[in-house]
């Protein structure tokens, strides 16, 4: 009962619920992209452009209203914006060459990439319990893959191999983007992150559209059947980008990408109820497996996590003091940087470098 109460904590339930909300949103973007591909519209950067504009207007406008100054150097956001734009470009572009099912299955490559990056750069500690949850989630997806091997839409597309490679590379960029956002949202300002990502994402997208997609946009017949998927994609992406930083702050980027695994299952339910298609019974077993994997991944002792975090922070502070003693210099430690809420293990030293650089420039 005690273990159940720990799992049913408000934070964990919000994390699981929000994870399924963003999963539904990403499923919606997948169907919108697939619909545009069926209509012969090949403008992946243009699909994301309106989303970045909305982020810049809404969150940038709020920052201007509150007269907030930047906490992080602008060129970090420039790099993040470039990575995010290209990740969206590669994955959306893949719909021109392969099927919806293939894209939504192969993007699970983001998960091992995120785990590796958070382990290396953010010093996140993963217990055996976490890896067990990941393994069960991926096993559930393997059932979907096995069920789809002989399905007609699995081999659909003009060049499935090229499309699959685009998804894999795009998933790796998503991993870099997600881990970077996790670091920034846990050490900085979520509103600033969304505003700057929107501004630089819109600028980079506009430049890329003028080079690669100008002729494609001119040739599009803007009927309601073409406009609605564009607007639906942008609306879902805006809500997705707005919800992701909250989920990253609560549960981290690994949990975000594990939650997105269920997007494959939501896609199946949409096919059943919206398109009245029949699907294999293994889809439902896969959905159950992914759900159990998410629960196992979320089921952990908050006390252990806090103890581990405190031990690592103390280690970093002791290391800083040793370096100061050796150099004879007085360098402000993490606790004197003026920031609050260092939300994860290993992030304090990186954030101190950014803030100290800001202070030296001012």
Protein Blocks (a to p, Z undefined) as FASTA:
>chain_A
ZZmmmmmpmklmmmmmmmmmmmmmmmmmmmmmmmmmmnopacfklmmmmmmmmmmmmmmm
mmmmnopacfbdfklmmmmmmmmmmmmmmmmmmmmmmcfklmmmmmmmmmmmmmmmmmmm
nopacdfklmmmmmmmmmmmmmmmmmmmmpmklmgcjblmlmmmmmmmmmmmmmmmmmmm
mmmmmmmcfklmmmmmmmmmmmmmmmmmmmmmmmmmmmpccdfklmmmmmmmmmmmmmmm
mmmmmmmmmnojklmmmmmmmmmmmmmmmmmmmnopacdfklmmmmmmmmmmmmmmmmcc
fklmmmmmmmmmmmmmmmmmmmmmmnopacddfklnopahiabghklmmmmmmmmmmmmm
ZZ
